[in-house]
Amino acid sequence: MSNIVDDLSRVGKILGYMIHPKFMGHVEQHDFGRGIGAVQPDFWDQYLEFVSLMDGFIIDGYSVYGLSNYDEIHNELFEYNDEQTNILRKAPELVVDEINYLIFIGSTGTDSFVYDVRTHKWEVRDRIAIDEAYESFDSLVEFLAAQLARIKADNDL
């Protein structure tokens, strides 16, 4: 994980983006609601390793949520997922069932990045047609490496 985060930091600096510091706080169990609940040890083991090195990022249109907001940038995991839960509660008929089992971890302009609590996979899904993953990774490290490769390719790095 540290090699990927170091490379993300290096690429972000080259491209002129703010690099978020590591998260220094303590995380209490968070009930994501929906069909997710509070206990997701596989998610937390990997995600906390990431934020202990870099508390999320926004680089070249790719965003992975951290546990804190920085400046005017709202890039916080709980805030975004709680918003999804509220939408589902207010208008369940507008939401596909898949959302009940997804922790949203980031996005691009066209894609949502999620962790599926049923399969324990880190996935890339279309922001509109969210009910199907078109990329799936066994670990957060693999997921981050794939996004980093895209950022590098998009910028000839």
N, C-alpha and C positions, 0 to 999 in steps of 0.2 A: 504493500500500500504506500509506503513512504516514497518509493521511487516514482510512482505515478503522480503523487501529490507534488513532489519536487519538480517534476516535468510540467505539470499544470501551472505551477507557480512561475516557472521560467518562461513558459509560453505566454502566460497572461501578462507578465512584465514586458516582454518583447512587444506585445500588441498594445500596450498602454493601459491595461485594465488594473483596477484596484484589486489587490490580493487580500482576501480576508484572513485575519489571524486565526490561530487555533482557538477552539472553544474551551474556555477555562472553567465553566460552571459545572453544576451537578444536574443531572437529568432525573426527574422523578418519573415514575410510570405515567405514561400519557394514554388516556383512553381515546383512541381515534374514532370510537363509535362505529356506526355501520356494522358490518360483519367482522370487523377487525379486532376490536377490544383493546386491552392494554398490554397483554403479554405477548411479545413477539421476539423471543430471544435471538433468533438467527438474524433478524433485521437489526436489532440494537447492537449486537456484537460487531457487525460489519460497519454500520453507520457511525457508531461512536468512535470506532478506530479512525474513520475518515475525518470527522469533525474535530477530533483531538489533534489533527495535523493541519487542517484547513476548514474553517467553518463555512463551507459552501463556496460557490463561485458563480460569477457571471462573466463569461469570456466569449466574445464574438457571437453573441446571440444564444449561447448555450448556458443554461442555468441549472445548478444543482443547489437545492435549498440547504441552508445551515440551520443553526438553532438560535441565531441572533439576527437582527436587522442592522444594517450599517448605513449611516447617513440617511438619505431619502430612499434607499433601496429596500424594498420589502421582499425579502428572500428567506422567509422563516418557515420551517417545516410545519410546525403546529398551526400557525396562522392559516396557511394555505389549506391544510387538510381539514381544519375545523370549518372553513368556508365550504368545502365540499360536503361535509356532513350537514351543515345548515341548509344547503341547497336541496339535498336529498330529503331532509325533514319537511321543508316547505312545499316542495313540488316533486314528490316521488315519481309521478307519471312522466316527468321529463327526463328521467335518469335511467340509464341501462343498469341492469342488475350487477354487472361487472364491477361498477364503482364501489359496491359494498365491500369488496375484498382488496382494494388497491390503496396503498400508501403512496401518495404523490410525492416524488422526491425532486422533481425539476421539470424543465421544459425547454423547447425551442419555439420558434414562431409557428411551427407546424406539428410538433410532437409533444407528447407528455411522457415523462420518465416516471416509472412506477415500480413499486415492489408488490408482487402478488403474494398475499399471505397464504393462499391455498397451495401454490406450487413452489414457493420460496425462491422465485426467480426475479431478477432485476430486468425490467423490460422497457422497450421503446414502443409506444402506441401512438396512433394518429390522434390528434386532439379532438377531432370530431367523431370519427368512427373508433371510439375507445374500446369497443368490445373485443378487439382482436390484437394481439401482440404481433408485430412483424420482426422484432428482434428480441431475443431472450438470452440472458446470461446467468450462469450459475453463481456468480459472486459479484459484489460491488466493485472489486478491483477490475474484473473483466469488463464490466459495464463502463467504468471510468476510462479504461484504456481505449475502448472503442470510440468514446466521445472525443478523447484527446486526439486520436488518430484523425478524426474528421476535422477537428479544428486545425490541426497541422496541415492537412491536405488542402483545406479551403484557403489557407494563407501561404501555401508553398513553403512550409517550414520543414 
